[in-house]
């Protein structure tokens, strides 16, 4: 049992070594963000650009109108914005609703090639054929998103500063609906403010998180169509850019809202797909990332830490603790040594995760659209939400996961009826 205690101490040290730099991100974000932003804006010459919005949706008639309306409500020259929708394998009125709200709509029926990556690839092919002059840059959004009115204006400022791939601030449309949505919401706050923002300040590559990002005409010509078809195509895109020495930037003032799953079963299925997708990315890009690390790329190290060690070390920790605890019991050793060792390991992990979530919520307090008591509750719940990734990570090794449609029904009107804060107007972070 003392061997197990030693192993847990070693695992704790390894976790610390791998992720201590992310705690350094916290003071970087808190104390250097404003200065970095002022420097960037001082040297930026603003130029109007043409933008295309690429939206792929499957059975999204309840929410897609809100997204298109929020695009048409931008404080940016509307003549420079064009909205494209790919109604992907739909059985509802997604295409009709999108057209009625002013989007250019294409439809797709392909039961074999399923997933956002394939739909986005086909949408880009249509646009290249029908709009040969192209656009200066392209936004990618999911149908359930809603944008603040200054979103495009802020992204254009970042684009004019010389960035050709930019991700943005992801908030949650139904943040306070229940414990599941709170868990998602706190993680995305942390990801935006304390992962991507510090990376931007340090001048290293950020990472795309699902939706709400932009890429330039130059990037569109480089990658051709959209060749990213793994279960986590956003991480695949990010890993591909980083391993080719390219940088993804971040725009903290371009805020959009994303609908989170409300049911535990749906959340489990989605995160199972993400976990399986991480394994796919490790298999396809792991060697390239490690090679980049040895060449001195911090971005490759950062991306590797986000997709590999936590997954591998968690599985190793569970396997070792269970195996050694059982063997120790069989040979008559004191089981309480193992119990206390495991409890200390779990307690340390919960404490670290609680601190991460609490800092994110307190820092972005005014950007969270729910009551004070719910904000406090979200901090307390966050470690338990993250702990559910442990069985998901284990299951993902053995259970094959495929892309499945996640229904979205949190329209602005339905959230109003439920008493949620639906004021998605611009928030100025004081």
C-alpha positions in Angstrom: 0.0 0.0 0.0 3.0 2.3 0.6 3.9 1.7 -3.1 0.5 3.0 -4.1 1.0 6.0 -1.9 4.3 6.7 -3.6 2.8 6.2 -7.1 0.0 8.7 -6.3 2.6 11.3 -5.1 4.5 10.8 -8.4 1.3 11.2 -10.4 0.5 14.4 -8.6 4.0 15.7 -9.4 3.7 14.8 -13.0 0.3 16.5 -13.3 1.8 19.6 -11.7 4.7 19.6 -14.0 2.5 19.3 -17.1 -0.1 21.9 -16.1 1.7 24.4 -13.8 2.2 26.7 -16.7 -1.6 27.1 -17.0 -1.7 28.5 -13.5 0.9 31.0 -14.7 -1.7 32.0 -17.4 -3.9 33.4 -14.7 -1.8 36.4 -13.6 -0.9 37.0 -17.3 -4.6 37.3 -18.2 -5.4 39.4 -15.1 -2.5 41.9 -15.2 -1.4 42.2 -18.9 -4.5 41.9 -21.0 -5.3 45.6 -21.2 -1.8 46.7 -22.0 -1.5 44.1 -24.8 -4.8 45.2 -26.3 -3.9 48.9 -26.2 -0.6 48.2 -28.1 -2.4 46.1 -30.7 -5.1 48.7 -31.4 -2.6 51.6 -31.4 -0.9 50.1 -34.5 -3.9 48.8 -36.3 -5.3 50.6 -39.4 -9.0 49.7 -39.8 -10.2 48.6 -43.2 -13.7 47.3 -44.1 -13.7 43.7 -45.3 -16.3 41.4 -46.9 -17.3 38.5 -44.7 -19.2 35.2 -45.4 -21.0 33.4 -42.6 -20.9 29.6 -42.9 -23.6 27.9 -40.9 -24.2 24.1 -41.1 -27.3 22.9 -39.3 -29.4 19.7 -39.0 -33.0 20.1 -37.9 -32.4 23.5 -36.4 -35.6 25.3 -37.3 -36.2 26.4 -33.7 -33.0 28.4 -33.4 -31.4 29.2 -36.7 -33.6 32.3 -37.2 -32.2 33.9 -34.0 -28.6 33.5 -35.3 -29.3 35.0 -38.7 -31.2 37.9 -37.1 -28.2 38.6 -34.8 -26.0 38.7 -37.9 -28.4 41.2 -39.6 -28.4 43.2 -36.4 -24.6 43.8 -36.5 -23.4 47.4 -36.3 -21.2 46.6 -39.3 -22.0 47.5 -42.9 -24.6 44.9 -43.9 -23.6 45.2 -47.6 -20.3 43.5 -46.7 -22.0 40.5 -44.9 -23.4 37.4 -46.6 -25.0 34.5 -44.7 -24.8 31.0 -46.1 -26.6 28.0 -44.6 -26.1 24.3 -45.4 -29.3 22.5 -44.3 -27.6 19.1 -43.7 -29.8 16.0 -43.8 -32.7 17.9 -42.4 -36.2 16.5 -41.9 -37.7 19.8 -40.7 -38.0 23.4 -42.0 -34.4 24.5 -41.4 -33.9 25.5 -45.0 -37.2 27.4 -45.2 -36.7 29.3 -42.0 -33.1 30.3 -43.0 -34.4 31.6 -46.3 -37.2 33.5 -44.7 -34.6 35.3 -42.5 -32.5 36.3 -45.5 -29.8 33.6 -45.8 -28.5 31.9 -49.0 -29.4 28.3 -48.5 -28.1 25.0 -49.8 -29.3 21.5 -48.9 -27.4 18.3 -48.5 -28.6 14.6 -48.3 -25.8 12.2 -47.5 -26.5 9.5 -44.9 -23.0 8.1 -45.2 -20.8 11.1 -44.7 -22.2 12.5 -41.5 -20.8 15.4 -39.5 -20.1 19.1 -39.5 -16.8 18.7 -41.4 -18.4 17.1 -44.4 -21.3 19.6 -44.5 -18.8 22.5 -44.2 -16.7 21.1 -47.0 -19.7 20.8 -49.3 -20.9 24.3 -48.4 -17.5 25.8 -49.3 -17.6 23.9 -52.6 -20.9 25.6 -53.5 -19.7 29.0 -52.5 -16.5 28.6 -54.6 -18.6 27.8 -57.6 -21.4 30.4 -57.1 -19.2 33.2 -55.7 -15.9 32.9 -57.6 -14.6 36.3 -56.4 -14.8 34.9 -52.8 -14.7 36.9 -49.6 -12.0 38.5 -47.5 -12.7 36.1 -44.7 -15.2 33.5 -43.5 -16.9 33.0 -40.2 -18.0 29.5 -38.9 -21.0 29.3 -36.6 -23.4 26.6 -35.3 -27.1 27.2 -35.9 -27.8 27.6 -32.2 -25.4 30.6 -31.7 -26.4 34.2 -31.2 -23.9 37.2 -31.7 -23.6 40.5 -29.8 -24.2 43.5 -32.1 -20.5 44.5 -32.2 -19.2 41.0 -32.9 -18.1 41.6 -36.5 -16.7 45.0 -35.8 -14.5 43.6 -33.1 -13.4 40.6 -35.2 -12.6 43.0 -38.1 -10.3 45.0 -35.8 -8.4 41.8 -34.9 -8.3 40.8 -38.6 -6.9 44.2 -39.6 -4.2 43.7 -37.0 -2.8 40.9 -39.2 -4.4 37.8 -37.9 -5.7 35.3 -40.4 -7.4 32.8 -38.1 -9.3 34.2 -35.1 -11.4 32.6 -32.4 -13.7 34.5 -30.1 -15.3 34.7 -26.6 -17.8 31.8 -26.2 -20.5 32.5 -23.6 -23.6 30.3 -22.9 -27.1 31.2 -24.1 -28.7 29.0 -21.4 -26.0 29.2 -18.8 -28.2 29.1 -15.7 -30.8 26.6 -16.9 -29.5 23.6 -14.8 -26.4 22.0 -13.4 -25.4 20.6 -16.8 -25.5 23.9 -18.6 -23.6 25.5 -15.7 -20.8 23.0 -16.0 -20.4 23.7 -19.7 -20.7 27.4 -19.2 -17.9 27.7 -16.6 -15.6 25.6 -18.7 -16.1 27.8 -21.8 -15.4 30.9 -19.7 -12.2 29.4 -18.5 -11.2 28.3 -22.0 -11.8 31.7 -23.4 -10.4 33.9 -20.6 -7.7 31.8 -19.1 -6.4 29.6 -22.0 -6.9 31.5 -25.2 -6.5 35.1 -23.9 -3.2 34.4 -22.1 -1.9 32.7 -25.3 -2.8 35.8 -27.3 -1.0 38.0 -24.8 2.1 35.8 -25.0 2.0 35.7 -28.8 1.5 32.0 -29.2 -1.2 30.1 -30.9 -4.7 29.8 -29.4 -7.1 26.9 -30.3 -10.5 26.9 -31.9 -13.3 25.6 -29.7 -16.1 24.2 -31.9 -17.7 27.3 -33.3 -17.3 31.1 -33.4 -14.1 31.5 -35.4 -12.9 33.2 -38.6 -10.4 32.4 -41.2 -9.1 34.6 -44.0 -9.2 34.2 -47.8 -5.5 33.2 -47.7 -6.2 30.4 -45.3 -9.2 29.3 -47.4 -6.9 29.0 -50.4 -4.3 27.1 -48.5 -6.5 24.4 -47.0 -9.0 24.0 -49.9 -12.6 23.0 -49.1 -12.6 21.7 -45.5 -10.6 18.5 -45.0 -11.2 18.1 -41.3 -13.5 15.1 -40.6 -12.5 13.7 -37.2 -15.1 13.6 -34.4 -13.5 16.8 -33.0 -12.9 18.7 -36.3 -12.2 21.9 -34.4 -9.2 20.4 -32.4 -8.1 18.7 -35.7 -8.1 22.1 -37.4 -6.2 23.7 -34.5 -3.6 20.9 -34.4 -3.1 21.1 -38.1 -2.5 24.8 -38.0 -0.1 24.6 -35.1 1.9 21.7 -36.4 2.4 23.7 -39.6 3.8 26.6 -37.6 0.7 28.8 -38.1 -1.0 30.9 -35.4 -4.6 31.2 -34.3 -5.4 34.5 -32.5 -8.2 35.4 -30.1 -10.6 38.4 -29.9 -11.8 38.9 -26.3 -14.4 41.5 -27.2 -16.2 39.5 -29.9 -18.7 37.7 -27.8 -21.3 35.1 -29.0 -23.6 32.8 -27.1 -23.8 29.0 -27.5 -26.6 26.7 -26.4 -25.5 23.9 -24.0 -27.1 20.5 -23.6 -29.6 20.4 -20.7 -29.9 16.6 -20.2 -27.1 14.5 -18.7 -27.6 11.8 -21.2 -27.2 14.2 -24.1 -24.1 15.8 -22.5 -22.6 12.4 -21.9 -23.1 11.4 -25.5 -21.6 14.7 -26.7 -18.6 14.5 -24.4 -18.0 10.9 -25.3 -17.7 12.0 -28.9 -15.2 14.7 -27.8 -13.2 12.2 -25.8 -13.1 9.8 -28.7 -12.2 12.7 -31.0 -9.2 13.5 -28.7 -7.9 10.0 -29.2 -8.2 10.4 -33.0 -6.3 13.7 -32.8 -3.6 12.1 -30.7 -3.3 9.3 -33.2 -3.2 11.6 -36.3 -1.2 14.5 -34.8 0.6 13.3 -31.7 3.9 12.5 -33.4 3.9 15.8 -35.2 3.2 17.7 -32.0 6.0 15.9 -30.1 8.3 16.6 -33.0 7.3 20.3 -32.8 8.0 20.3 -29.0 11.6 19.1 -29.6 12.0 21.9 -32.2 11.1 24.4 -29.5 7.4 25.1 -30.3 5.6 26.2 -27.2 2.3 26.1 -29.1 2.9 22.3 -29.9 3.6 21.8 -26.2 0.5 23.7 -25.1 -1.7 21.8 -27.6 -0.2 18.5 -26.5 -0.9 19.2 -22.8 -4.5 19.9 -23.7 -5.2 16.6 -25.6 -2.7 14.0 -24.2 -1.4 14.0 -20.6 -4.6 14.6 -18.7 -6.3 11.8 -20.6 -3.4 9.3 -20.3 -2.5 10.1 -16.7 -6.1 9.9 -15.6 -6.5 6.4 -17.1 -3.1 5.3 -15.7 -4.0 6.7 -12.3 -7.3 4.8 -12.2 -5.8 1.5 -13.4 -2.9 1.6 -11.0 -5.0 2.6 -8.0 -7.6 -0.1 -8.6 -5.1 -2.8 -9.4 -2.7 -2.1 -6.5 -5.6 -1.6 -4.0 -7.0 -5.0 -4.9 -3.6 -6.7 -4.8 -2.9 -5.1 -1.4 -6.2 -6.3 0.0 -5.5 -9.8 -1.2 -2.2 -10.1 0.5 -3.5 -8.6 3.7 -2.1 -5.0 3.7 -3.8 -2.1 5.4 -6.5 -0.9 2.9 -6.8 2.4 4.7 -3.4 3.5 3.5 -4.7 3.2 -0.1 -8.0 4.8 0.8 -6.4 7.9 2.3 -3.9 8.1 -0.6 -6.7 8.0 -3.1 -8.7 10.6 -1.1 -5.8 13.0 -1.0 -5.3 12.6 -4.8 -9.0 13.2 -5.5 -9.1 16.1 -3.0 -6.2 17.9 -4.6 -7.7 17.5 -8.0 -11.1 18.8 -6.8 -9.4 21.8 -5.1 -7.4 22.7 -8.2 -10.5 22.4 -10.5 -12.7 24.4 -8.1 -10.0 27.2 -8.0 -9.9 27.3 -11.8 -13.7 27.5 -12.1 -14.0 30.1 -9.3 -11.4 32.4 -10.9 -13.1 32.2 -14.2 -16.6 33.0 -12.8 -15.4 35.8 -10.6 -13.3 37.4 -13.3 -16.1 37.3 -15.9 -18.9 37.9 -13.3 -20.6 40.7 -15.3 -20.6 38.6 -18.5 -22.5 35.8 -17.0 -26.2 36.4 -17.5 -27.8 34.7 -14.4 -28.5 35.4 -10.8 -25.8 35.8 -8.1 -26.7 32.6 -6.3 -26.5 30.6 -9.5 -23.1 32.0 -10.2 -21.9 30.8 -6.8 -23.6 27.5 -7.4 -21.9 27.0 -10.7 -18.5 27.4 -9.0 -19.3 24.7 -6.5 -20.7 22.4 -9.1 -17.9 22.8 -11.6 -15.5 20.2 -10.1 -18.2 17.5 -10.1 -18.9 18.4 -13.8 -15.3 17.9 -14.7 -15.1 14.7 -12.6 -17.7 13.1 -15.0 -15.0 13.2 -17.7 -13.2 10.3 -15.8 -15.8 7.6 -16.7 -16.3 9.2 -20.1 -12.5 9.0 -20.8 -12.4 5.3 -19.8 -15.5 4.4 -21.8 -14.2 6.3 -24.9 -11.4 3.7 -25.1 -13.7 0.8 -25.5 -17.0 2.3 -26.9 -17.0 3.5 -30.5 -18.6 6.9 -30.8 -20.1 8.5 -33.9 -21.5 11.9 -34.7 -25.1 12.2 -33.6 -27.4 15.1 -33.9 -28.0 17.1 -30.7 -31.3 18.9 -30.7 -31.4 22.6 -30.0 -34.6 24.3 -28.9 -33.4 27.2 -26.7 -34.6 30.0 -28.9 -34.6 33.5 -27.6 -38.3 33.5 -27.1 -38.4 30.1 -25.3 -35.7 31.3 -22.9 -37.7 34.4 -22.2 -40.6 32.2 -21.3 -38.4 30.2 -18.9 -37.2 33.4 -17.2 -33.6 33.2 -18.6 -31.7 36.4 -19.2 -31.9 36.9 -23.0 -30.2 40.3 -23.2 -27.5 39.4 -25.6 -26.5 43.0 -26.3 -22.9 44.1 -26.1 -21.2 43.9 -22.8 -18.3 46.2 -22.1 -15.9 44.6 -19.6 -15.0 47.4 -17.2 
